[in-house]
């Protein structure tokens, strides 16, 4: 009888598929019918091995009853009259398909288990064990299939009831729903998360899924962002969304956190899944499934210490629980790739649209998930804007009412100080909602983000020791200060936080990697990028900085004086005492000037914050242990007594303005100096500068020509950066004196420029990676100056080149294009003269970023093979260039074209390239950006 029932179901489905006179048999509906038919075929094939055939018969009969009713003339006519068929029919068929799919899974699992048991009947003890396992598996499978049959009968009843009433009733808690209910959310649920929810919902419930039943792989959606930004809240809103709850058969939420064990993860998964099964299947705690879960928990507790090494019991039994179901699993607060490697093995891929959401504050971990398995793009959380922040705050404090006018101003000021961080806004809102609502009390309130502090401490404790030092050092910079990456990296090196353990990397590269690690930990917010995608500047969120300041003070690592002693009176009385207990301080220039008697043998680093309009001469003669002396804000002209500074023999880092452009020879006393930064133009260095053997960075707005020492002198083998050197003579001896230079900035006046500067010797700087060449002239656009091509010869090691002013003809660009390692090329201020640029095969083989800013270029001819790795093209102030070569659009790596707003024809050309990529190759990753001047 079971064979006949399944065969009858297949016949009914085939008849429906042959109907071509019905507008309701749309492609999605047809695909569902084919899917149901395929499952019926699999059921029939396995029926001979399944003992309890009567349960299969009931499922087949119930399925056929539903199919026949859904495609009956009466039902279809009724659906057309109320315009609901197109919306309901695919969901009704999907419900049926899911139950048949799970039934198939139970039958196959049971048959496979019985086959294994039958093969083990050679020994009496194993025979008894196998027989017991066989009975248990059959009992469980029968129980589950009977539940599916009952569920289908309830579904049939609801379809008929809904058709009679010409509407769909609200879903009872113990009955299946016919279509997803409308999305209902609390007011504060969608504050700031509107777009995120729409995007994630479309990824989790794609309409394409209806056409891809059996082909929609298990996918992972990583959510990443800093502590308190709302990752878990967004995941919870999505998890609780009614349409999500309807779409997935089973859902589970598991918080992993830092201190996890494999046993605890599995226990949480099972407990959460058990709750879902209780709600969806309505079975008693004494059922077979409950016993399986309980026995599995005991097994987990028993073997958890061995991390399940060599055990697959959890995977086998979870498969039975999840088998055939479309599931959604949220793995909240992931900190470890190891945890994910274990967890992902527990969730089988049934190709039915199952999904896993992962939340983490570690960007590199999110990227690891994206690269490790089939995922959606990483979803990066954003801060709330002012309007969203206020809506969230207003709702938390006043509910559905508006904020009184007398509190609006002070309330907006408080909210603005939270920096768009949802958890911080909710924290302060909770505090204000518990006190009388008066402007005076609100103004006096001091917000203490204790909850946020404990959350951020998890990120901080996760850092290795050297990264903790690098992070805490950022407390030295004022609130909302844009920290330049190059500035901070030099300070880290001077402090000795990092060491280079790999000869293939410089210490500067190690420092850059450390900064990127902090960015990936969501502790640092990037504010600008270099053209090659590296970080140019960044800042700390106000809440993160508050934590950083507190932690740095508690550990006596660094004291931001103005944060701990906020008034001048407090600083005047307590600063001398404070200096005795902290090796590093961040302090205002004014406070250092308060007392000439101020001294400290403990203080090794001073980060000085000048006050605008106040430029005293300060004394540092009593800070005898000082190693780092750094002045923020380059436009400030406060300065130290240089005679005192040059007596600080332990100094490794000095960045400051100097009153006189001439640096005295006494600088030779600073034999430990690694970094010298002078905020001044036309600085004249003494010949004694060559005696500073540890010097790595020599920087000023501009230097006069460097004097070479007479006689034999040791070279500066550690010098990595020299900028900006005016009228730099690149003689053979100069090359010998700076053999390991990696970054060089030099400038000339075209009036005096000639071959005597020996720029053809640049080719002998074998370590040079970044070079800036600047040619000064007031009328560069119409200049008749033409340098000879032979005057330039670049080293093959060059990775980044920037030319300003007239340097080379477009016809001679092969001088640049032939550089094998060149990745970034910037041509500014009419750097190339002429009107036509034609590239040749073999040039620019590794160029990734090209910028042309101010040019008379009219015609550009090239081929995609001439820039095979180009990622970004930036064209600014090129008024005579009407179009971008169409072949540029064929470069597979191209991601960005940036055009200034004034050249509309060039912008139109860029848009055509973008459209062509989308139409011809289906590529939508090319961005066209318009720069507004």
C-alpha positions in Angstrom: 0.0 0.0 0.0 2.9 2.4 0.8 4.3 1.9 -2.7 1.0 2.7 -4.3 0.6 5.9 -2.2 4.0 7.2 -3.1 3.5 6.3 -6.8 0.1 8.0 -6.8 1.8 11.2 -5.4 4.3 11.1 -8.2 1.6 10.7 -10.8 -0.4 13.7 -9.5 2.7 15.8 -9.6 3.5 14.8 -13.1 0.0 15.7 -14.3 0.3 19.1 -12.8 3.7 19.7 -14.5 2.1 18.9 -17.9 -0.5 21.6 -17.5 0.3 24.6 -19.7 -3.0 26.4 -19.6 -2.7 27.8 -16.1 -1.0 31.2 -15.4 -0.4 30.0 -11.8 2.2 27.5 -12.8 5.0 30.0 -12.6 8.7 29.0 -12.7 9.1 29.2 -8.9 5.9 27.0 -8.5 7.1 24.6 -11.2 10.5 24.3 -9.5 8.8 23.4 -6.2 6.7 20.8 -7.8 9.8 19.2 -9.4 11.5 19.3 -6.0 8.6 17.5 -4.3 8.5 14.9 -7.1 12.2 14.2 -6.7 11.7 13.7 -2.9 8.9 11.3 -3.6 11.1 9.3 -5.9 13.8 9.1 -3.2 11.2 7.9 -0.7 10.1 5.2 -3.1 13.6 4.0 -3.7 14.4 3.6 0.0 11.0 2.2 1.0 12.1 -1.4 0.6 14.8 -0.9 3.4 12.5 0.9 5.8 10.5 -1.4 8.1 7.6 0.8 9.1 6.1 1.5 5.7 2.7 2.5 7.0 4.1 5.8 8.3 5.4 6.6 4.8 2.0 5.8 3.4 0.4 8.4 5.7 2.9 11.1 4.7 2.4 10.3 0.9 -1.4 10.4 1.3 -1.4 13.7 3.2 1.0 15.2 0.7 -1.2 14.2 -2.3 -4.3 15.6 -0.6 -2.6 19.0 -0.2 -1.3 19.0 -3.8 -4.7 18.1 -5.2 -6.5 20.7 -3.2 -4.0 23.5 -4.0 -4.4 22.9 -7.7 -8.1 22.2 -7.7 -10.3 24.6 -9.8 -12.2 25.7 -6.8 -9.2 26.7 -4.8 -7.4 28.4 -7.8 -10.5 30.3 -8.7 -10.9 31.5 -5.1 -7.2 32.6 -5.0 -7.5 34.6 -8.2 -10.6 36.4 -6.9 -8.7 37.7 -3.9 -5.3 38.1 -5.7 -3.4 35.9 -3.2 -2.3 32.9 -5.2 1.0 34.4 -6.4 1.9 35.2 -2.8 0.7 32.1 -1.0 1.2 29.2 -3.4 5.1 29.1 -3.3 5.1 29.3 0.5 2.5 26.5 0.8 4.5 24.3 -1.5 7.7 25.1 0.3 6.2 24.1 3.6 5.2 20.7 2.0 8.7 20.3 0.4 10.4 20.9 3.7 8.4 18.2 5.5 9.0 15.8 2.7 12.7 16.6 2.8 13.0 16.0 6.5 11.0 12.7 6.1 13.5 11.6 3.4 16.3 12.4 5.8 14.9 10.4 8.6 14.3 7.4 6.3 17.8 7.5 4.8 19.5 8.0 8.2 17.6 5.0 9.7 18.4 2.8 6.7 22.1 3.7 6.8 22.2 3.1 10.5 20.6 -0.3 10.2 23.0 -1.3 7.4 25.9 -0.5 9.7 24.4 -2.5 12.5 23.7 -5.5 10.3 27.4 -5.6 9.3 28.4 -5.9 13.0 26.4 -9.0 13.9 29.5 -11.3 14.1 30.0 -11.1 17.8 27.3 -11.7 20.4 27.9 -8.6 22.5 28.1 -6.4 19.5 25.0 -8.1 18.1 23.0 -7.1 21.2 24.3 -3.6 21.0 23.6 -3.3 17.3 20.1 -4.7 17.7 19.4 -2.2 20.5 20.8 0.7 18.3 18.7 -0.5 15.4 15.5 -0.5 17.5 16.2 2.9 18.9 16.9 4.4 15.5 13.8 2.9 14.0 11.7 4.2 16.9 13.1 7.7 16.6 12.6 7.8 12.9 9.0 6.5 13.1 8.2 9.1 15.8 9.6 11.9 13.6 7.8 10.7 10.5 4.5 10.4 12.3 4.9 14.0 13.5 5.5 15.1 9.9 2.4 13.3 8.8 0.3 15.0 11.6 1.8 18.4 10.7 0.8 17.9 7.0 -2.7 17.0 8.1 -2.9 20.2 10.1 -1.5 22.2 7.2 -4.2 20.8 4.9 -6.9 21.7 7.3 -5.6 25.3 7.6 -5.4 25.6 3.8 -9.1 24.7 3.5 -10.1 26.9 6.3 -8.2 29.9 4.9 -9.7 29.3 1.4 -13.2 29.2 2.9 -12.7 32.4 4.8 -10.9 34.1 1.8 -8.1 35.2 4.1 -5.3 33.8 6.1 -5.7 33.5 9.8 -3.2 34.4 12.4 -0.8 31.5 13.1 -1.7 29.5 16.2 1.3 28.6 18.3 0.9 24.9 17.6 0.0 25.0 13.9 2.1 25.7 10.7 1.8 29.1 9.1 0.9 29.5 5.4 3.0 32.5 4.6 5.4 34.8 6.5 3.5 37.2 8.8 4.1 40.9 8.4 7.2 42.2 10.1 6.4 43.9 13.4 9.2 45.6 15.4 9.4 47.7 18.5 10.2 51.4 17.9 13.8 51.1 19.2 14.5 47.9 17.4 14.9 49.7 14.0 16.6 52.8 15.3 19.8 52.9 13.2 19.4 49.3 12.0 16.8 49.9 9.3 19.2 49.4 6.3 21.1 46.6 8.1 18.0 44.7 8.8 16.7 45.0 5.2 20.1 43.9 3.8 20.5 40.9 6.1 16.9 39.8 5.8 17.3 39.7 2.0 20.5 37.6 2.4 18.9 35.2 4.8 15.6 34.9 2.9 16.4 35.3 -0.7 13.6 34.9 -3.2 16.0 33.0 -5.3 15.9 30.3 -2.6 12.5 29.3 -3.9 14.0 28.5 -7.3 17.1 26.8 -5.8 15.6 24.2 -3.5 18.3 21.5 -3.2 21.0 23.9 -4.5 21.2 26.6 -1.8 24.3 25.8 0.2 24.8 26.5 3.9 26.1 30.0 4.1 27.7 32.2 6.8 27.0 35.9 7.5 29.8 37.5 9.6 28.9 40.7 11.5 31.9 42.8 12.7 32.3 46.0 14.7 33.6 47.5 17.9 32.3 46.8 21.4 28.9 48.4 22.1 28.1 49.2 18.4 25.2 46.8 18.3 26.4 43.6 16.7 24.5 41.3 19.1 21.5 43.6 19.1 21.2 43.5 15.3 21.6 39.7 15.3 18.9 39.4 17.9 16.5 41.6 16.0 17.0 39.5 12.9 16.8 36.3 14.9 13.4 37.4 16.4 12.0 38.8 13.2 8.7 37.0 12.4 9.6 36.4 8.8 12.9 34.9 9.8 11.1 32.7 12.4 8.7 31.5 9.8 11.3 30.9 7.1 13.6 28.6 9.2 12.4 25.4 10.7 14.7 25.6 13.6 16.8 28.3 15.2 19.5 28.4 17.9 21.4 31.2 19.7 24.8 30.4 21.2 27.2 32.9 22.9 30.8 31.8 22.6 32.9 34.5 24.3 36.6 34.3 25.1 36.6 31.6 27.8 35.0 28.7 25.9 35.4 25.0 25.9 34.3 22.6 23.2 32.1 20.8 25.7 30.3 24.0 26.8 29.8 25.1 23.2 28.1 21.8 22.3 26.0 21.9 25.5 24.8 25.4 24.6 24.0 24.4 21.1 22.0 21.4 22.2 20.1 23.3 24.9 19.2 26.1 22.5 18.1 23.7 19.8 16.1 21.7 22.3 14.1 24.9 23.1 13.4 25.5 19.5 12.3 21.9 18.9 10.0 22.2 22.0 8.3 25.3 20.5 8.0 24.1 16.9 7.2 20.4 17.4 5.3 20.5 20.7 6.6 17.2 22.0 6.8 16.1 25.7 10.0 16.0 27.7 9.6 12.3 27.9 9.9 11.8 24.2 12.6 9.9 22.5 14.3 13.1 21.2 14.4 14.5 24.7 16.2 11.3 25.8 18.7 11.7 23.0 19.5 15.2 24.0 19.8 14.3 27.7 22.1 11.4 26.9 24.2 13.5 24.6 24.6 16.2 27.3 25.9 13.5 29.7 28.3 12.3 27.1 29.5 15.8 26.4 30.2 16.3 30.1 32.0 13.0 30.4 34.4 13.5 27.4 34.6 17.3 27.3 38.0 17.3 28.9 39.4 15.5 25.9 38.0 18.1 23.5 36.1 15.3 21.8 39.3 14.0 20.3 38.5 10.9 18.1 34.7 11.2 18.9 32.0 11.9 16.4 29.0 11.2 18.7 27.9 14.9 18.8 28.0 15.2 15.0 25.9 12.0 14.4 23.2 12.9 16.9 23.0 16.6 16.0 22.6 15.5 12.4 19.5 13.5 13.5 18.1 16.6 15.2 18.8 18.9 12.3 18.2 16.4 9.5 16.1 17.9 6.7 15.4 21.1 8.5 16.3 24.6 7.3 18.1 26.0 10.3 19.5 29.3 11.5 22.3 29.4 14.0 23.6 32.5 15.7 27.2 32.2 17.0 27.5 35.4 19.1 30.8 36.9 20.3 33.3 34.7 18.5 36.9 35.3 19.4 38.7 32.2 18.1 39.2 30.6 14.7 39.8 27.4 16.6 36.3 27.6 18.1 34.8 28.1 14.6 36.8 25.2 13.1 35.1 22.9 15.7 31.6 24.4 15.5 31.3 24.4 11.7 31.7 20.6 11.6 28.6 20.2 13.7 26.3 21.8 11.1 25.6 19.7 8.0 24.9 21.3 4.6 21.6 20.0 3.4 21.6 22.5 0.5 18.3 23.9 1.7 19.1 27.5 2.5 20.4 27.0 6.1 22.3 30.0 7.5 24.8 30.8 10.3 25.3 34.3 11.7 28.6 35.1 13.4 29.2 38.2 15.4 32.8 39.3 16.3 34.7 42.4 17.0 37.8 41.0 15.2 37.9 42.0 11.5 40.6 39.4 10.7 38.5 36.7 12.2 35.5 37.8 10.1 37.7 37.8 7.0 38.9 34.3 8.0 35.2 33.1 8.1 34.7 34.7 4.6 37.7 33.0 3.2 37.2 29.7 5.0 33.8 28.8 3.8 30.8 29.9 1.6 29.8 33.2 3.0 28.1 36.5 2.4 30.3 39.6 2.4 31.4 40.7 5.9 28.7 43.0 7.4 30.5 46.0 9.1 28.5 47.9 11.7 28.3 51.7 11.5 27.9 54.3 14.1 24.5 56.0 14.5 24.2 59.5 13.1 22.9 62.4 15.2 19.3 61.9 14.2 19.4 58.2 14.9 21.2 58.7 18.2 18.5 61.2 19.3 15.7 58.9 18.3 17.2 56.0 20.3 17.8 58.3 23.3 14.4 59.9 23.2 12.6 56.5 23.1 14.7 55.1 25.9 14.0 58.0 28.2 10.5 59.2 27.2 9.0 56.2 25.5 6.5 57.4 22.9 6.5 61.0 24.1 8.7 63.8 22.9 11.5 65.3 24.9 10.3 68.5 26.7 11.7 71.6 25.2 13.6 72.7 28.3 15.6 69.4 28.2 16.2 69.2 24.5 19.3 71.3 24.4 21.1 69.6 27.3 19.9 66.2 26.1 21.3 66.7 22.6 24.6 67.7 24.1 24.7 64.6 26.2 23.8 62.4 23.2 26.4 64.0 21.0 29.1 63.1 23.5 28.2 59.4 23.1 29.7 59.4 19.6 26.9 57.4 18.0 27.6 54.2 20.0 24.3 52.5 20.7 25.3 50.8 24.0 26.7 54.1 25.3 23.5 55.9 24.4 21.3 53.3 26.1 23.5 53.4 29.2 23.2 57.2 29.6 19.5 57.0 28.8 18.9 54.5 31.5 20.7 56.7 34.0 18.8 59.8 33.1 15.4 58.0 33.1 15.9 57.2 36.9 16.5 60.8 38.0 14.2 63.9 38.1 13.9 65.5 34.7 15.4 68.9 35.2 18.0 70.7 33.1 20.1 71.4 36.2 20.4 67.7 37.2 21.0 66.6 33.7 23.9 69.0 33.4 25.4 67.7 36.5 25.2 64.1 35.6 28.6 62.4 35.1 28.3 59.4 32.8 30.3 56.3 33.7 30.2 53.7 31.1 30.9 50.8 33.5 29.2 48.3 31.3 31.1 49.4 28.2 34.3 49.4 30.2 33.9 45.7 31.1 33.1 44.9 27.5 36.1 46.8 26.2 38.3 45.1 28.7 37.6 41.8 26.9 39.1 43.3 23.7 42.0 44.7 25.7 42.8 41.5 27.5 42.7 39.7 24.2 45.6 41.7 22.9 49.2 40.3 23.3 51.5 42.4 25.6 53.2 44.4 22.9 49.8 45.5 21.3 48.5 46.5 24.8 51.4 49.0 25.0 50.8 50.3 21.5 47.1 50.7 22.3 47.6 52.4 25.7 50.0 54.9 24.1 47.1 56.4 22.1 45.8 57.8 25.4 48.5 60.5 25.0 46.5 62.2 22.1 43.6 64.6 22.8 40.0 63.7 22.2 39.0 63.8 18.5 42.6 64.2 17.5 43.4 62.7 14.1 46.5 60.6 14.7 48.8 60.2 11.7 49.9 56.6 11.3 53.5 57.6 10.4 53.6 59.8 13.5 52.5 57.1 16.0 54.7 54.4 14.4 57.8 56.5 14.9 56.8 57.0 18.6 56.3 53.3 19.1 59.7 52.6 17.7 61.4 55.3 19.9 59.7 53.8 22.9 61.0 50.3 22.1 57.6 48.6 22.2 58.4 46.4 19.2 61.2 44.3 18.0 62.0 42.8 14.6 62.4 39.0 14.7 62.4 38.5 11.0 65.3 39.8 8.8 63.0 40.1 5.8 60.9 42.8 7.5 62.0 46.2 8.8 60.8 47.4 12.2 58.6 50.0 10.5 56.8 47.2 8.6 56.3 45.4 11.9 54.8 48.6 13.4 52.4 49.0 10.4 51.2 45.5 10.9 50.6 46.2 14.6 48.5 49.2 13.7 46.5 47.1 11.3 46.0 44.5 14.1 44.5 47.2 16.3 42.2 48.3 13.5 41.1 44.7 13.0 40.3 44.4 16.7 37.8 47.3 16.2 39.6 49.5 18.7 40.7 52.1 16.2 38.7 54.1 13.7 40.3 54.9 10.4 39.6 58.4 9.2 41.7 58.5 6.0 43.5 56.1 3.7 46.5 56.3 1.4 46.0 55.7 -2.3 47.2 52.2 -1.8 44.6 51.4 0.8 46.9 51.6 3.8 45.9 53.6 6.9 46.9 57.3 6.7 45.2 58.7 9.8 42.8 57.4 12.5 41.3 58.3 15.9 39.8 56.6 19.0 36.1 56.7 19.6 35.4 58.8 22.7 34.2 55.8 24.7 37.3 53.8 23.6 39.6 56.7 24.5 37.9 57.0 27.9 38.7 53.4 28.5 42.2 53.8 27.2 42.9 56.8 29.4 41.6 54.9 32.5 43.6 51.8 31.8 46.8 53.7 31.0 46.5 55.5 34.3 45.6 52.5 36.4 48.6 50.6 35.0 50.9 53.7 35.5 51.8 53.3 31.9 51.0 56.8 30.7 49.2 59.7 32.3 47.1 62.1 30.2 47.4 64.9 32.7 44.6 67.1 31.4 42.1 64.1 31.7 43.1 63.3 35.3 43.7 66.9 36.4 41.1 68.9 34.4 41.7 72.4 35.8 44.9 74.6 35.8 44.7 74.9 39.6 44.7 71.1 40.1 47.6 70.8 37.7 49.6 73.5 39.3 49.4 71.9 42.7 49.6 68.2 41.8 51.5 67.9 38.6 55.0 67.9 40.3 53.9 65.0 42.5 52.3 63.2 39.5 55.5 63.3 37.5 57.3 61.3 40.1 55.0 58.2 39.6 54.5 58.1 35.8 57.2 57.4 33.2 55.1 58.9 30.4 52.9 61.9 30.4 50.7 63.8 28.0 50.6 67.4 29.1 49.9 70.9 27.9 52.8 73.2 27.1 51.3 75.8 29.5 51.5 73.3 32.4 55.2 72.6 31.8 55.8 76.3 32.0 54.1 76.7 35.4 57.2 75.8 37.4 60.8 76.1 36.5 61.5 73.9 39.5 59.5 71.0 38.1 61.7 68.0 37.7 61.5 64.2 37.4 64.0 61.5 37.1 61.2 59.0 36.4 59.7 60.7 33.4 61.0 59.2 30.1 58.4 60.5 27.6 56.6 63.8 27.2 53.9 64.3 24.6 53.3 68.0 24.6 50.0 69.6 23.6 50.4 73.3 22.7 47.8 75.9 23.3 47.0 78.2 20.5 48.0 81.8 21.0 50.4 80.9 23.9 54.0 80.2 22.9 56.3 80.3 25.9 59.8 79.0 26.0 59.8 75.9 28.2 62.5 74.2 30.2 63.2 70.5 30.2 66.6 70.6 31.9 65.4 68.7 35.0 64.0 65.7 33.0 67.3 64.0 32.9 65.9 60.6 31.9 63.9 61.9 29.0 63.9 59.6 25.9 60.9 61.0 23.9 60.0 64.7 23.5 57.2 65.1 21.0 55.1 68.3 20.3 51.7 67.9 18.6 50.3 70.2 16.0 52.9 71.2 13.4 51.6 74.7 13.0 52.5 75.6 16.6 55.7 77.6 17.2 56.3 76.8 20.9 59.8 75.6 21.5 62.3 74.4 24.1 65.6 75.8 25.1 67.7 73.9 22.6 70.8 74.1 24.8 68.8 72.1 27.4 67.4 69.7 24.9 70.7 68.7 23.5 71.9 67.8 27.0 69.3 65.0 27.2 71.8 62.3 26.2 69.2 59.5 26.4 66.9 61.2 23.9 65.8 58.8 21.0 63.0 60.9 19.6 62.6 64.7 19.1 59.8 66.4 17.3 59.4 70.2 17.7 59.6 73.7 16.2 63.0 75.4 16.6 63.4 79.2 16.9 66.4 79.4 14.5 66.7 77.6 11.2 70.3 76.7 12.1 70.7 73.5 14.1 73.8 73.8 16.3 76.7 71.3 16.2 76.0 70.4 19.8 73.3 68.0 18.5 76.1 65.5 18.2 75.6 64.8 21.9 72.4 63.0 21.1 74.1 59.7 20.1 70.9 57.7 20.9 68.7 59.8 18.6 66.6 57.7 16.1 64.0 60.3 15.0 64.5 64.0 14.4 61.5 66.0 13.2 61.7 69.8 12.8 58.6 71.8 12.2 60.3 74.5 10.0 61.3 75.3 6.5 64.9 75.9 5.3 66.6 74.0 8.2 70.3 74.1 8.0 71.9 70.9 9.5 75.5 70.8 10.8 77.9 68.4 9.4 77.8 66.7 12.8 74.5 65.2 11.8 76.5 62.3 10.2 77.8 61.3 13.6 74.3 60.2 14.8 74.7 56.5 14.0 71.2 55.4 15.2 69.3 58.0 13.2 66.4 56.4 11.2 64.2 59.3 10.3 65.4 62.8 9.4 62.4 65.1 8.6 61.7 68.8 8.2 59.4 70.9 6.0 62.6 71.5 4.0 66.3 71.1 4.5 69.1 73.2 3.0 71.5 71.0 1.0 73.0 68.5 3.3 76.7 69.1 4.0 79.0 66.1 3.5 81.8 65.6 6.0 85.4 65.9 4.9 87.6 62.8 5.0 86.5 59.3 5.8 83.3 59.0 7.8 81.1 56.1 8.6 77.7 56.1 6.8 74.3 56.4 8.3 73.4 52.8 7.7 70.2 52.9 9.8 68.7 55.9 8.0 65.4 54.9 6.5 63.8 58.3 5.7 65.0 61.7 4.5 62.5 64.4 3.7 62.4 67.0 2.3 65.9 67.8 1.0 66.2 70.9 -1.1 68.6 70.8 -4.1 69.8 67.4 -3.1 73.0 66.4 -4.8 72.9 62.7 -5.4 76.6 62.2 -5.8 78.3 58.9 -5.5 79.5 59.8 -2.0 76.0 60.8 -0.9 74.7 57.4 -2.1 77.4 55.7 -0.1 76.4 57.8 3.0 72.7 56.7 2.9 72.9 53.1 1.5 69.7 51.8 3.1 67.4 54.8 2.6 63.8 53.6 1.8 61.9 56.9 1.7 63.3 60.0 0.0 61.7 63.4 -0.6 63.7 65.9 -2.6 62.8 69.2 -4.3 64.5 71.6 -6.8 63.9 74.9 -8.5 63.7 74.6 -12.3 65.7 77.8 -12.6 68.8 76.1 -11.2 68.2 72.5 -12.1 70.8 70.8 -14.2 72.7 67.6 -14.5 75.0 68.6 -11.6 72.5 67.1 -9.2 73.3 63.7 -10.5 69.8 62.2 -10.3 71.0 59.4 -12.5 72.7 58.1 -9.4 69.3 57.4 -7.8 69.5 54.0 -9.4 72.2 53.1 -7.0 70.0 53.5 -3.9 69.1 49.8 -4.0 66.8 49.8 -0.9 64.7 52.9 -2.0 61.0 52.1 -2.1 59.3 55.5 -2.0 60.4 58.6 -3.8 58.9 62.1 -4.1 60.4 64.5 -6.6 59.2 68.1 -6.6 60.1 70.8 -9.1 59.3 74.4 -8.0 58.0 77.0 -10.4 55.4 79.7 -10.1 54.1 79.3 -13.7 54.4 75.5 -14.2 51.5 75.1 -16.6 53.1 77.4 -19.2 56.7 76.8 -18.4 59.1 76.1 -21.3 61.5 74.1 -19.0 62.3 70.6 -20.3 64.5 68.4 -18.3 66.5 65.8 -20.2 65.3 62.2 -19.9 68.9 61.1 -19.1 68.9 63.1 -15.9 66.5 60.6 -14.3 67.3 57.0 -13.5 65.2 55.2 -10.9 66.2 52.1 -8.9 64.3 48.9 -9.7 63.3 48.6 -6.0 60.9 51.5 -6.3 57.3 50.8 -5.2 55.9 54.3 -5.0 56.8 57.3 -7.1 55.3 60.9 -6.9 56.4 63.5 -9.4 55.4 67.2 -9.0 56.2 69.8 -11.6 57.7 69.2 -15.0 59.9 66.1 -15.0 59.3 63.9 -18.0 57.5 63.9 -21.4 54.6 61.5 -21.9 56.6 60.1 -24.7 59.4 59.1 -22.3 57.2 57.5 -19.6 58.8 54.1 -20.3 61.4 55.4 -17.9 58.7 55.0 -15.2 56.7 52.2 -16.8 59.6 49.8 -16.9 60.0 49.8 -13.1 59.1 46.1 -12.3 58.0 46.7 -8.7 56.2 50.0 -9.1 52.7 49.9 -7.4 51.7 53.5 -6.9 52.3 56.4 -9.3 51.2 60.0 -8.6 51.7 62.6 -11.4 50.9 66.0 -10.0 51.2 69.7 -11.1 51.9 69.0 -14.8 54.5 66.4 -13.9 54.4 65.1 -17.5 54.4 67.5 -20.4 52.9 67.0 -23.8 49.3 66.1 -25.0 49.5 62.5 -26.0 50.3 59.4 -23.9 50.6 56.0 -25.6 51.6 53.1 -23.4 53.4 50.1 -24.7 53.3 46.4 -23.9 55.3 45.3 -20.8 55.0 48.7 -19.0 53.4 49.1 -15.6 53.2 45.4 -15.0 52.6 45.7 -11.3 51.0 49.2 -11.0 47.9 49.1 -8.8 47.1 52.8 -8.3 47.5 55.7 -10.8 46.7 59.3 -10.0 47.0 62.2 -12.5 46.3 65.6 -10.9 46.7 68.7 -13.1 47.7 67.8 -16.7 47.4 69.1 -20.3 46.9 65.5 -21.5 44.4 65.4 -24.4 44.7 61.9 -25.8 45.4 58.7 -23.9 45.8 55.4 -25.8 46.4 52.2 -24.0 45.5 48.5 -23.7 44.2 46.5 -20.7 47.3 44.4 -20.9 49.5 47.5 -20.3 48.0 47.9 -16.8 47.1 44.2 -15.9 46.9 44.8 -12.1 45.5 48.3 -11.9 43.0 48.7 -9.0 42.3 52.5 -8.9 42.4 55.3 -11.4 42.2 58.9 -10.2 41.9 61.8 -12.7 41.7 65.3 -11.3 42.0 68.6 -13.1 42.5 67.1 -16.6 40.3 69.6 -18.6 41.5 68.6 -22.0 41.0 64.8 -21.6 37.5 63.9 -22.8 37.5 60.2 -22.3 39.1 57.3 -20.5 40.4 54.6 -22.9 37.7 52.0 -23.2 40.2 49.2 -22.7 40.7 50.4 -19.1 37.3 48.8 -18.4 38.6 45.4 -19.4 41.2 45.3 -16.6 39.8 42.6 -14.3 41.3 44.1 -11.1 39.9 47.6 -11.6 37.8 48.6 -8.6 37.7 52.4 -8.5 37.6 55.4 -10.9 37.6 58.8 -9.3 36.9 61.9 -11.4 36.6 65.6 -10.3 33.2 67.2 -10.7 34.3 69.7 -13.3 35.0 67.3 -16.1 31.6 66.0 -17.1 32.7 64.3 -20.3 35.3 62.3 -18.4 32.7 61.4 -15.8 30.4 60.2 -18.6 33.2 58.0 -20.0 33.8 56.5 -16.5 30.0 55.7 -16.2 30.1 54.0 -19.6 32.9 51.8 -18.5 31.0 50.9 -15.3 27.8 50.1 -17.3 29.8 48.0 -19.8 31.3 45.9 -17.0 27.9 45.2 -15.6 26.3 44.4 -18.9 29.0 42.3 -20.5 30.6 40.6 -17.5 28.1 41.0 -14.7 30.6 42.8 -12.6 29.2 45.3 -10.1 32.3 46.0 -8.0 33.6 48.9 -10.0 32.9 52.2 -8.2 32.8 55.6 -9.9 33.5 58.4 -7.4 33.0 62.1 -8.0 35.3 64.4 -6.1 33.8 67.8 -5.2 36.4 70.6 -4.8 
